[in-house]
Amino acid sequence: MPMIFDYLLTVQVALLIFALFVLKSSIKFVPQNEAWVIERFGKYQSTKEAGLNFLIPMIDQVSARRSLKEQAFDVPSQAAITKDNISLSVDGVLYFRVLDPYKATYGVEDYVFAVTQLAQTTMRSEIGKIELDKTFEERDALNAKIVTQINEASASWGVAVLRYEIKDITPPASIMDSMESQMRAERERRAKILESEGEKAAAINIAEGEKQARVLQAEAEKREQVLSAEGEAEAIIAVADAQAQALTTVGQSAATPEGQKAVQLDLATKAIEAKHAIAKESSVVLLPDSSTEAGSLVAQATTILNTLNRG
């Protein structure tokens, strides 16, 4: 009996171990962002996604584990010839993701190698369509065209190319020297243009300043002349007013008997002075007569004044 009991216990332990093995083999936990391709008897059976999954031990097998994350692979540097026959060395980075694990497993032997090679050939083809200058100016457009071409060719592989970035474009040393010379000449040309524009602006500012100075000087001279003319006019008016006032005063005084006598005396005095002056300056001797005597002169002047007063 003890031997039978021991035998049964051994069998039970073996069955328990087998059951645990079968249970462990049948339960599979697929990580997040992964997909497992399952084969049954060597034939595709299903694709297990992230989470708890059950398999039949020794019948179902995991054929491939495919990552669904975005992957980045370095595209090795390679030679490419542009449309104007310039040899370039180009390398880049390829970003892609597995969308269909079934196609990525059975549609191609190694999808990473296939996509990388396709990226290289597509890049050479696209660079051959453009000239050297365009490879630097249209890098974004070139990347987009490469992505489009790769996706069209790799649709049966279950892989989608998300981005392609050209890291570096290296032309030959002779072309680099020519480009540097061209860039140097372009910088010098721009510097000369800026310098000439600065000189032009300075000349314009100087001319504008001189123009404004002349305008201000002319306005100042004009203002000075106006003020001088106004001053002279005011002086003439003041003199005229004074003379008019003097004549008015003299006239008013001359209208009186005393004023008449004063006028007669003044006229007589001036007549005598005039005759003395003529006698000094001239060699001709003027003899007094009835028309040149002082009394006669005074009488004539008095007659004129009386006539004016009556008028």
C-alpha positions in Angstrom: 0.0 0.0 0.0 2.7 2.5 0.8 4.3 1.9 -2.6 1.0 2.5 -4.4 0.4 5.6 -2.3 3.8 6.9 -3.3 3.2 6.1 -6.9 -0.1 7.9 -6.9 1.4 10.9 -5.2 4.2 11.0 -7.8 1.6 10.8 -10.6 -0.4 13.6 -9.1 2.7 15.8 -8.7 3.7 15.1 -12.3 0.2 15.9 -13.5 0.2 19.1 -11.5 3.5 20.1 -13.0 2.3 19.3 -16.5 -0.9 21.2 -15.8 1.2 24.2 -14.6 3.4 23.9 -17.7 0.4 23.7 -20.0 -1.2 26.7 -18.3 2.0 28.7 -18.4 2.4 27.9 -22.1 -1.1 28.7 -23.0 -1.3 32.1 -21.2 0.6 34.9 -23.0 0.8 38.5 -22.0 1.5 40.7 -25.1 3.2 44.0 -24.1 1.7 47.3 -25.1 2.5 48.5 -28.7 3.4 45.0 -29.8 1.7 42.4 -31.9 2.5 38.7 -32.0 2.0 36.6 -35.1 0.8 33.1 -34.2 1.2 30.0 -36.4 -0.6 26.7 -35.9 1.1 23.7 -37.4 3.4 26.1 -39.4 0.5 28.1 -40.8 -0.7 31.6 -39.9 -3.4 31.3 -37.3 -3.9 34.8 -35.8 -2.3 38.1 -34.6 -2.4 38.6 -30.9 -2.6 42.2 -29.7 -1.6 43.8 -26.3 -3.1 42.1 -23.2 -4.0 38.6 -22.1 -4.1 36.0 -24.8 -4.4 32.2 -24.8 -2.5 29.7 -27.0 -2.7 26.0 -27.4 0.6 24.6 -26.1 2.8 22.7 -28.5 0.3 23.5 -31.3 0.3 27.3 -31.5 3.7 29.0 -31.8 4.8 32.7 -31.8 6.2 33.2 -35.3 7.2 36.9 -34.9 7.0 39.7 -32.5 6.4 43.0 -34.2 6.8 46.4 -32.5 4.0 48.9 -33.4 6.0 51.9 -32.2 7.5 54.4 -34.5 11.0 53.4 -35.4 14.0 55.4 -36.6 16.8 53.9 -38.8 19.8 55.7 -40.1 20.1 55.6 -43.9 23.8 55.1 -44.7 25.6 57.8 -46.7 25.5 57.2 -50.4 26.5 58.8 -53.7 23.9 60.5 -55.8 24.2 62.5 -59.1 22.1 65.7 -59.6 20.5 66.7 -62.9 23.5 68.9 -63.7 25.9 66.0 -63.2 27.2 66.9 -59.8 28.1 64.0 -57.5 26.8 64.3 -53.9 27.2 62.3 -50.8 23.8 62.1 -49.0 22.6 60.5 -45.8 19.4 60.6 -43.9 17.1 59.3 -41.2 14.0 57.2 -41.9 11.0 57.1 -39.5 8.4 54.4 -40.1 5.9 52.2 -38.2 4.5 48.7 -38.7 0.8 48.9 -39.5 0.0 45.3 -40.5 2.1 42.7 -38.6 0.9 40.0 -41.0 2.3 41.7 -44.1 5.4 42.7 -42.3 6.0 39.1 -41.5 5.0 37.3 -44.7 5.2 40.1 -47.2 8.9 40.7 -47.0 11.8 38.9 -45.5 13.3 41.8 -43.6 11.1 44.9 -43.8 13.8 47.1 -42.1 16.4 46.3 -44.7 13.8 46.5 -47.5 12.6 50.0 -46.4 16.1 51.3 -46.0 17.2 50.1 -49.4 14.0 51.5 -50.9 14.8 54.9 -49.2 18.2 55.0 -50.7 17.1 54.2 -54.3 14.2 56.6 -54.1 16.5 59.4 -52.8 19.0 58.8 -55.6 16.1 58.9 -58.1 14.6 62.2 -56.7 18.0 63.9 -56.5 18.7 63.0 -60.1 15.6 65.1 -61.1 16.8 68.4 -59.7 19.9 70.6 -59.9 22.5 71.2 -57.3 21.2 74.5 -56.0 17.7 73.0 -55.7 18.9 70.2 -53.4 19.7 72.8 -50.7 16.7 75.1 -51.4 14.0 72.4 -51.7 15.1 69.9 -49.0 11.6 69.8 -47.4 9.9 69.1 -50.8 12.6 66.5 -51.5 11.9 64.7 -48.2 8.1 64.7 -48.9 8.6 63.2 -52.4 10.8 60.5 -51.0 8.2 59.6 -48.3 5.4 59.4 -51.0 7.5 57.2 -53.3 8.4 54.8 -50.5 4.9 54.5 -49.2 3.6 53.6 -52.7 6.2 50.9 -53.1 6.0 49.5 -49.5 2.2 49.2 -49.3 2.4 45.4 -49.5 4.9 45.2 -46.6 2.5 46.5 -44.0 4.9 49.4 -43.2 4.1 53.1 -43.4 6.9 55.6 -43.7 6.1 58.7 -41.6 9.0 60.9 -42.3 12.3 61.0 -44.1 14.9 63.6 -43.1 18.1 64.4 -45.1 20.8 64.9 -42.5 23.6 66.1 -44.7 24.3 66.8 -48.3 28.1 66.9 -49.1 29.2 68.0 -52.6 32.8 67.5 -53.8 35.6 69.8 -52.5 35.8 71.7 -55.8 32.1 72.4 -55.7 32.4 73.5 -52.1 35.2 76.0 -53.0 33.1 77.4 -55.8 30.1 77.7 -53.6 32.1 79.5 -51.0 33.5 81.9 -53.6 30.0 82.5 -54.9 28.7 83.2 -51.4 31.7 85.4 -50.6 31.0 87.4 -53.8 27.4 87.6 -52.9 28.2 88.9 -49.4 30.6 91.5 -50.9 27.9 92.6 -53.4 25.4 93.0 -50.7 27.9 94.9 -48.5 28.6 97.3 -51.4 24.9 97.8 -52.0 24.3 98.6 -48.3 27.3 100.9 -48.3 26.1 102.8 -51.4 22.6 103.0 -50.0 24.1 104.5 -46.8 26.1 107.0 -48.7 23.0 107.9 -50.8 20.9 108.4 -47.7 23.7 110.5 -46.1 23.9 112.7 -49.2 20.2 113.1 -49.3 20.2 114.1 -45.6 23.0 116.6 -46.2 21.2 118.1 -49.2 17.9 118.3 -47.3 19.7 120.0 -44.4 21.3 122.5 -46.7 18.0 123.1 -48.4 16.3 123.7 -45.1 19.1 126.0 -44.0 18.8 128.1 -47.2 15.0 128.3 -46.7 15.4 129.4 -43.1 18.1 131.9 -44.1 15.9 133.3 -46.9 12.9 133.5 -44.5 15.1 135.3 -42.0 16.3 137.8 -44.6 12.8 138.3 -45.8 11.6 138.9 -42.3 14.5 141.3 -41.7 13.7 143.2 -44.9 10.0 143.3 -43.9 10.8 144.6 -40.5 13.3 147.1 -41.9 10.7 148.4 -44.4 8.1 148.6 -41.7 10.5 150.5 -39.5 11.4 152.9 -42.4 7.7 153.4 -43.2 6.9 154.1 -39.6 9.9 156.6 -39.5 8.7 158.3 -42.6 5.2 158.5 -41.3 6.5 159.9 -38.0 8.6 162.5 -39.8 5.6 163.4 -42.0 3.4 163.6 -39.0 5.9 165.8 -37.3 6.3 168.0 -40.3 2.5 168.3 -40.8 2.2 169.1 -37.1 4.9 171.7 -37.5 3.3 173.2 -40.6 -0.1 173.2 -38.8 1.4 175.0 -35.9 3.3 177.5 -38.1 0.1 178.1 -40.1 -1.9 178.7 -37.0 0.7 181.1 -35.7 1.0 182.8 -39.0 -2.7 183.6 -39.1 -2.3 186.0 -36.2 -1.0 189.6 -36.5 2.1 188.7 -34.5 2.6 185.7 -36.7 2.5 187.9 -39.8 5.2 190.1 -38.4 7.3 187.1 -37.5 6.9 185.7 -41.0 7.9 189.0 -42.5 10.9 189.2 -40.3 12.0 185.6 -41.2 11.6 186.2 -44.9 13.6 189.4 -44.7 16.3 187.6 -42.8 16.5 184.8 -45.3 16.5 187.2 -48.2 19.4 189.1 -46.8 21.3 185.8 -46.0 20.7 184.6 -49.6 22.0 187.8 -51.1 25.1 187.6 -48.9 25.7 184.0 -50.0 25.4 184.9 -53.6 27.8 187.8 -53.2 30.4 185.5 -51.6 30.2 182.7 -54.2 29.8 184.9 -57.4 32.0 187.4 -59.0 29.0 189.3 -60.3 28.0 192.2 -58.1 24.2 192.6 -57.8 23.2 196.2 -57.4 20.2 196.8 -55.3 17.1 198.0 -57.1 13.5 198.3 -56.3 12.8 194.6 -57.0 15.6 193.3 -54.9 15.5 195.4 -51.8 14.7 193.7 -48.6 11.7 195.8 -48.0 10.4 195.0 -51.4 11.0 191.3 -50.9 9.2 191.4 -47.6 6.3 193.3 -49.2 6.0 190.7 -51.9 6.1 187.8 -49.4 3.5 189.6 -47.3 1.3 189.9 -50.3 1.6 186.2 -51.0 0.7 185.3 -47.4 -2.3 187.6 -47.5 -3.5 186.0 -50.7 -3.1 182.5 -49.2 -5.0 183.6 -46.0 -7.9 185.0 -48.0 -8.0 181.8 -50.1 
